[in-house]
Amino acid sequence: MVQAKTWVLTERFEGFPKDSNFRLQLEQLPDPKDGEMLLEALFLSVDPYMRAYVMRIQPGEVMMGSQVAKVIKSHNPSFPVGSHVVGRCGWRTHSLSDGAGLTLLQADWPQEVSLSQALGGIGMPGLTALYGLEEVLDLKEGETLLVNAAAGAVGSVVGQIAKIKGCKVVGSAGSDAKVAFLKDLGFDEAFNYKTITSLEETLKAASPDGYDCFFENVGGPFFSVALPQMKQFGRIAVCGGISLYNDTTPQTGPYPHTSMVFKQLKMEGFLVNRWQHKNPEGIRRLLAWAKEGKLHCREHVTEGFEKMPSAFMGMLKGENIGKAVIKV
Ligand SMILES: NC(=O)c1ccc[n+]([C@@H]2O[C@H](COP(=O)([O-])OP(=O)(O)OC[C@H]3O[C@@H](n4cnc5c(N)ncnc54)[C@H](OP(=O)(O)O)[C@@H]3O)[C@@H](O)[C@H]2O)c1
C-alpha cells in the first residue's frame, strides 16, 4: 500500500482561480496487479489549458495534468522499474497505471537535460511551437514573425525555432525581466506590453513592413491591434487565448473581418495532438537543438507538491519565465 497525495477540485473556477478551489487529499493505493505499475511523480506541469478545460472534470475529482514519473513497482514488462514516463496522471504524487496513454522516456535521455524538460521545451509545449510554425504557418526563411506570451513555455521555443529558420522575430511579454530574457535568446525585437504607450506604434516600429506570420497565444485586444499589422497574405496560427480564459463574460470586438478580407489573411486554430504521430521525431529534433545549444529551455521551478495551486495561479498571473513546473 502506498499513500498518494492528490489535489482535488472542490468547485469549478469562477473567474480567476483561488485557493479554496483546491483541496489536498490523501488516497491509499493498493499494490499493482498484473499488467499494472506504480508511478511516483518527480515533476508536475501547470499549464493554461487546465484553466480553459476545467469544465471537463467534476468537483471532487483530481485536477488534470501531466507529470514525469518514475516506475517504482511494475508487473508490466513494457515499463520496467526505474524507467521514466510522461503521463496525464493528474495532480497526484503516486498513481497506478496499466500503461494506457503513457509515453516512455527514451532510455538514452541525455544526463545533462533535466527530465522535467519532457514537460516543457522537449515536450508538449515545445511540440506545440514546432507544429504551429511548421505545420500551420509553414514559416519560411527571411520572414518576420510576431509571437505573444513570448517568454513562456511555448512562446520562448517559438521564437528560438524561428531564429534557427533564419527569420526575424518580434516578441511581447509582461515584464522587463522577460524582455531581457527574450533578447538573450536572440529575439530581434522584444517589448513589455504592460509598459508601452501604444501597442500599434510599438508593432509598427518593430517591423515597419508588417508581419508575415503571427503565432497567437493571447487573444483579446492584443489580437485586435496586431491583425492590421499583418502583411498581405499574412498567416496566423491561433495557438491559444490566455487573456480570455478567466473571463466571466465573453469579450466582444473589434472583429477581425476588415483585416482578414482586405489583407487576405489566413488564420488557423490548432491543437498539438493533431500531429501526435510525429511526436517521436519532433522530440528528437527538439532534443538535438537543445544539445547543439540552439534551443534553451528555461524553467520556472516551484519546489513542493503542496504548492501546486499557487504555482498554477502564479503561471496564470505571469510569474513564470519559461516553463512552469513543480518538483515534488
Ligand atoms: N493549441 C495547443 O495545442 C496549445 C498547447 C499548449 C499551449 N497552448 C496555448 O499557448 C499559450 C501559452 O501557453 P504556455 O504553456 O506557453 O504558457 P506560458 O506562456 O508559459 O504561461 C502563461 C503566460 O501567459 C501570459 N499571460 C497571462 N495572462 C495574460 C494576459 N491577460 N494577457 C497576455 N498574456 C498573459 C503570462 O506571461 P506575461 O507575463 O508575458 O503576460 C504567463 O506567463 C496559451 O494560450 C495556451 O493555452 C496551446
The ligand as an SDF file (V2000), in Angstrom:
LIG
                    3D

 48 52  0  0  0  0  0  0  0  0999 V2000
   -3.0720   24.7550  -29.1360 N   0  0  0  0  0  0  0  0  0  0  0  0
   -2.3870   23.9420  -28.3580 C   0  0  0  0  0  0  0  0  0  0  0  0
   -2.3120   22.7240  -28.5960 O   0  0  0  0  0  0  0  0  0  0  0  0
   -1.6700   24.5220  -27.1770 C   0  0  0  0  0  0  0  0  0  0  0  0
   -0.7270   23.7810  -26.4390 C   0  0  0  0  0  0  0  0  0  0  0  0
   -0.0480   24.4070  -25.3830 C   0  0  0  0  0  0  0  0  0  0  0  0
   -0.3280   25.7310  -25.0680 C   0  0  0  0  0  0  0  0  0  0  0  0
   -1.2660   26.3940  -25.7770 N   0  0  0  0  0  0  0  0  0  0  0  0
   -1.5570   27.8170  -25.5050 C   0  0  0  0  0  0  0  0  0  0  0  0
   -0.3510   28.5350  -25.6670 O   0  0  0  0  0  0  0  0  0  0  0  0
   -0.3740   29.6900  -24.8440 C   0  0  0  0  0  0  0  0  0  0  0  0
    0.9020   29.7160  -23.9910 C   0  0  0  0  0  0  0  0  0  0  0  0
    0.9020   28.5710  -23.1530 O   0  0  0  0  0  0  0  0  0  0  0  0
    2.1910   28.1960  -22.2830 P   0  0  0  0  0  0  0  0  0  0  0  0
    2.0070   26.8200  -21.7930 O   0  0  0  0  0  0  0  0  0  0  0  0
    3.4030   28.5450  -23.0530 O   0  0  0  0  0  0  0  0  0  0  0  0
    2.0350   29.1780  -21.0460 O   0  0  0  0  0  0  0  0  0  0  0  0
    3.1250   30.2490  -20.5530 P   0  0  0  0  0  0  0  0  0  0  0  0
    3.2750   31.2360  -21.6640 O   0  0  0  0  0  0  0  0  0  0  0  0
    4.3270   29.5490  -20.0460 O   0  0  0  0  0  0  0  0  0  0  0  0
    2.4240   30.9200  -19.2940 O   0  0  0  0  0  0  0  0  0  0  0  0
    1.3340   31.7160  -19.4790 C   0  0  0  0  0  0  0  0  0  0  0  0
    1.7760   33.1680  -19.7510 C   0  0  0  0  0  0  0  0  0  0  0  0
    0.6980   33.8670  -20.3290 O   0  0  0  0  0  0  0  0  0  0  0  0
    0.8600   35.2340  -20.0830 C   0  0  0  0  0  0  0  0  0  0  0  0
   -0.4260   35.8480  -19.7430 N   0  0  0  0  0  0  0  0  0  0  0  0
   -1.2260   35.5510  -18.7240 C   0  0  0  0  0  0  0  0  0  0  0  0
   -2.3310   36.3400  -18.7320 N   0  0  0  0  0  0  0  0  0  0  0  0
   -2.1880   37.1550  -19.8020 C   0  0  0  0  0  0  0  0  0  0  0  0
   -2.9720   38.2080  -20.3490 C   0  0  0  0  0  0  0  0  0  0  0  0
   -4.1360   38.5780  -19.7870 N   0  0  0  0  0  0  0  0  0  0  0  0
   -2.5080   38.8310  -21.4510 N   0  0  0  0  0  0  0  0  0  0  0  0
   -1.3410   38.4780  -22.0160 C   0  0  0  0  0  0  0  0  0  0  0  0
   -0.5580   37.4870  -21.5350 N   0  0  0  0  0  0  0  0  0  0  0  0
   -0.9780   36.8440  -20.4500 C   0  0  0  0  0  0  0  0  0  0  0  0
    1.8330   35.3710  -18.9130 C   0  0  0  0  0  0  0  0  0  0  0  0
    3.0300   35.9470  -19.3930 O   0  0  0  0  0  0  0  0  0  0  0  0
    3.2270   37.5510  -19.4700 P   0  0  0  0  0  0  0  0  0  0  0  0
    3.9620   37.9370  -18.2340 O   0  0  0  0  0  0  0  0  0  0  0  0
    4.0160   37.7170  -20.7090 O   0  0  0  0  0  0  0  0  0  0  0  0
    1.8630   38.1790  -19.5340 O   0  0  0  0  0  0  0  0  0  0  0  0
    2.0910   33.9460  -18.4910 C   0  0  0  0  0  0  0  0  0  0  0  0
    3.4100   33.7270  -18.0660 O   0  0  0  0  0  0  0  0  0  0  0  0
   -1.6730   29.6080  -24.0400 C   0  0  0  0  0  0  0  0  0  0  0  0
   -2.6350   30.3770  -24.6870 O   0  0  0  0  0  0  0  0  0  0  0  0
   -2.0340   28.1390  -24.1090 C   0  0  0  0  0  0  0  0  0  0  0  0
   -3.4090   27.9300  -23.9300 O   0  0  0  0  0  0  0  0  0  0  0  0
   -1.9380   25.8230  -26.8200 C   0  0  0  0  0  0  0  0  0  0  0  0
  1  2  1  0
  2  3  2  0
  2  4  1  0
  4  5  1  0
  4 48  2  0
  5  6  2  0
  6  7  1  0
  7  8  2  0
  8  9  1  0
  8 48  1  0
  9 10  1  0
  9 46  1  0
 10 11  1  0
 11 12  1  0
 11 44  1  0
 12 13  1  0
 13 14  1  0
 14 15  2  0
 14 16  1  0
 14 17  1  0
 17 18  1  0
 18 19  2  0
 18 20  1  0
 18 21  1  0
 21 22  1  0
 22 23  1  0
 23 24  1  0
 23 42  1  0
 24 25  1  0
 25 26  1  0
 25 36  1  0
 26 27  1  0
 26 35  1  0
 27 28  2  0
 28 29  1  0
 29 30  1  0
 29 35  2  0
 30 31  1  0
 30 32  2  0
 32 33  1  0
 33 34  2  0
 34 35  1  0
 36 37  1  0
 36 42  1  0
 37 38  1  0
 38 39  2  0
 38 40  1  0
 38 41  1  0
 42 43  1  0
 44 45  1  0
 44 46  1  0
 46 47  1  0
M  CHG  2   8   1  16  -1
M  END
$$$$
